Amino acid sequence: MLRARLALAAAAVVAALVVTTAGGCSASVADPPATIALPPVHGAADYQLGGSYTPPDGVTVVTRDSTSKPAKGIYSICYVNGFQTQPGVKWPSSLIVHTKSGKPLVDPGWPDEHIIDISTRAKRLEAATIVGGSTKSCATKGFEAVEFDNLDSYSRSKGALTLAQAIAFAKLLVKQAHADGLAAGQKNTAQLGSRGKTQIGYDFAVSEECDTYDECGTFTTVYGSNVLDVEYTDDLRGTFAEVCARSATPPMTILRDRDLTTPKSADYVYEAC
């Protein structure tokens, strides 16, 4: 699925986070601590990965990049590139998937991002420590939740990685988020079905174009109203009013321009159901 995330250069934040979670998958996971607040299900969402700005009136939850600050007085979700390297951030070569010719494997859609090697438990633990540094930074800044992008990187790994390995790694990331007091969001990957919640432990979902791809019902069946959806102006099924009127559309659905620009841009678009 196309992702409309800007490839933002980010500074690496590597913390000495000790991971003790096993790498396997279990049939169920414990509920997050009661102190963790889930995103609001009323009001409106905003998705600001292209730059931070004062959210429109009525916005109750906003997503920003991990290099940004949370919005004052508004529930803020921190975007973290959980399964691929962030542009400009150097990772150990041993934690990058390589092609048969020995070159780092890149995401075809984002050629400045490499796919993280999570093929073994040892590599998952080491990689989770690095990603966990970004998660901890989000919590320190005052974000209340985190969304981990690129869970579906295994499908672009040319057979180097499996869904089971991605689930095992996601469990580590979610456990770290909960330990830092953050709710954890599943990003896209509707093919997980209920496993995102029951096996990994995600608390909510962030989908891009679930209406366009007819996936909204898959997310709401698992997460109920705890689904934030972003539709894009260049690939709508009908009008945005028609999108909002469909019974499967999550209440917290918004329309954005593909590049997620700020209001200073002539291309900026924002509407909410």
N, C-alpha and C positions, 0 to 999 in steps of 0.2 A: 504494500500500500504506500502511496506517496505520503510523505510527511512534510508539513509546511513549517518546519523549524528552521530558523536561520542558523547558518554555521558560524556561530560567534566564537571568536578567540577568547579563551578563558585562562586565567592563572590557575596553576595546580595548587590544590590545598591538600597536602598529604599529612594525615594525623597518625599518631601511634595508637591506632585503635586495635585492640586485641579481639580477635574473632574466635569464638569457641563453638560456634554452631557447626553441626555435622552437615555434610554436603548433600545428603540424600533427600528424597521426597517422602513425606508421610501422608497418610490419608486425610489428616485434618491438622489444623493449627489452632493455637490458643487465640482468644480474642485479644485485641490490643488493650493496654492498660486503660482504666477508666478515665485517667487524666488526659488522654489524647482526644482532642476535639476534631470531629469530622467537618468537612467543608459544609457551609450552609446549603440548604436545598430550596431556599426561597430567595427572591431578589433576582440578581443577574450576575453572570460571570464575565470576566474579561481575560484575554490571552495576550500578554505583552512581551513576547520573546524577541520582538524586533526593536525594543527600547521601552524604557519605563516612562510613564506619564500619569497625570492625575486621572484616575478612572472616571468614566461617565457617571452621572447621577444614577442611583439605584443599584450600582454594582456592590455586591456583598462578598465576592471572592475573586481574586486575581492571581494569575500565574505569571511569574517573572523568572528570568534566568538566574542561576546560582551566583553569578557575578554581580547581580543587582541587589538592592535593598527591598524588604517587604513594603507594601503600601501601608501608610499610617491609618490605623483604625479599621482596616479591612482584612479579612481572612486571606492570608497569602500563601500560595503554593510555590515551592522552589523547584525549578526545572533542573534536573541532573541527567547528563548523558551516561546512563548506567552501564550500557553494554558495548559502547564504542568509545574510542578516545576523543577527547575534545580537541578541536583544531588549535594548534600551537602548544599543546601539552604533550611532553615526551613521556612515554611509558617504557618500562623495561622490554627489550626485544623478546624475552622469554614469555611475556604475557600478551603477545600479539600473534594472531593467526597469520601464517605465511602460506604463500602459494607454493606449488611444487617446484618452482624455479627459485624459491627462497626469498621472494619479495613480500613485504607486508601486504596483507589482503585488505583492500579498501572497500568501503561501501560504494557500490556503483552510483548511487544517487548523491553521495557526499564524498567526493574523491580525496578530501583532506581529513577523513576520519578512518581509522583502522579498527577492525573488529577485534575485541578483546578475547583472548584465548581462555575459555573457562572449561576446557575439556577434562581436567582432572580436579580432584578435591583440593589438592595443594595449590593449584593455580587459582581456583575460585576463592580460597581463603586469602591469598595474597592480593588478588584483584579487589576483593571486597574491602580490604584495608585501605586501598587507595581511594576507591569510590566513597567509602565511609568517611574519609576526610572531608569531601565536599558536602556530604550529608550533615556532618557535625557543624560545618561552617554555616549551613542554612539555619540550623537550630540556634546557633550563637547569634546570628543576625536578627532573629525574631520571627522567622517563617514558622508556620504552624503545620505545614505538610510538605511532602516531596513527591514529585512524579519522576519515575525512572524511565527514560526513553530507550527505545531500541531493543526491547525484549525480544523482538522478532529477528534480531541479527543472525541467529542460528540459521535462518532460512536463506541467508545470503553468504553463508560461510563455505560454500562449495563442498558441503559434506563434512567439514571439519568439526562441526558442533551439532548437538542434537537438542530437541525440545526439552528432554529430561534434564540435560545439563543446564539449560537456561532456567528451568524451574528451580533447580537446586541453587543456582547463583542468586536468583531473585529472592529466594527465602532468606539468604544471608543479608541482602540489602534491606529487606523489610524488617528483619530483626534489629538491624542497626538503627534504622529510622525510628522504630518504636523505643529503643533504648535511649535515643536522643529526644524523645517526647514528641515526635512527628508522626502524623498520619501518613500512610504510604499509598500512592495511587498507581494503579495499573495503567500503562499508556498503550492504547490501541491493542492489537493482538487478540481480536475477538475469538480466534480459534481456540483460545484457552478454555472457553466455556466457564464452568464453575470452578475450575482448578485455580484460577487466579485468587479466588477468595478462600477456598477450602484447603488447598495445598500450599500456596505461597503465603497467604495471609494479608493480601491487599485489602484496604479499607474502603476504597472508592475507585472510580475509573475516570480517566480522561481520554475521550475518543476524538479523533479527527475524521469528519465526514462519515459518521455512522449512518446518516440518512442516505447519503450518496451511494454508499456500499450496502445499504439495507442490513445494517448490523446493530441498529439501536436496541432492538428487542433482546439481542444476545446480551448486551451489557446490562440493561435494566432488569432482566430476569435474575441476574446474579446480584447486582448492587442496588436494585430499587431506584430510589430518587437520587442516590449518591453517584450520579454520572454527570460529568461536564462534557458537553459536545461542542466542537468547533466546526462549522461548515464554512466553505470558502466561495467567494463570489464567482470564481472562474469554473466551477464545476457543480452547480446546484441542480437538483432534480426539481425543475419548475421554479416557482418564486419562493422567496424565503417565508412568506406568509403560508404557503402551502406546506413547506417543511414543518413549520411550527404547528400546523393544524393536524398533522398526522399523529395518530394515537400512540405510536411507538417512540415519538420524539421526546427525549428527556426534557423536563421543564427548564433546566439550566443549559439551554442551547443558544449559541450566538453565531453571528455571521461576521467573518473577518476577511480582509484582503489577504491574498496568498502570502505576501511577504511580511505580514504582521507589522506594518509600518505604524508610526506615531501620528497623532493628529496634525503635525507640522507638514506631513507629506500629502500631496494631491491625490495619492493613491489610497489613502486611509479610508477604511470602511469599518463601521461597527454598528450592529443591530443586535437586539436580544429578543427572544420569544416572550 
